[in-house]
Amino acid sequence: MTRDDMNAICAALPGAEVSDPWGGGHDAWKVGGKMFACIGTVSPGIAVKTDGIDTAEMLIETGVATKAPYFHRSWVLLPWDATADEARHRIEAS
């Protein structure tokens, strides 16, 4: 998966809007003013919100994701090499 692939998944969601709230080339995806995914300027993947800390910890422990830097513990970082199905599922769930 690439940044463009991840952005295309986000863009296809109803009501999804992208912005760069911190400047410098971030892709912060929101629906109804709530962020659900973010790609940083040098990020090795896409940060997505999970339904809670337990889910985030499970994804990290199983190697599906890593901790998303600068985000709450309920967020994880999906790497660029995540499968398309996994990325789509996590972004849509976010």
Secondary structure as UniProt FT lines:
FT   HELIX           3..11
FT   TURN            14..15
FT   STRAND          16..19
FT   TURN            21..22
FT   STRAND          27..31
FT   TURN            32..33
FT   STRAND          34..39
FT   STRAND          45..49
FT   HELIX           53..61
FT   TURN            62..63
FT   STRAND          66..67
FT   TURN            69..70
FT   TURN            73..74
FT   STRAND          75..79
FT   TURN            80..81
FT   HELIX           84..93
//
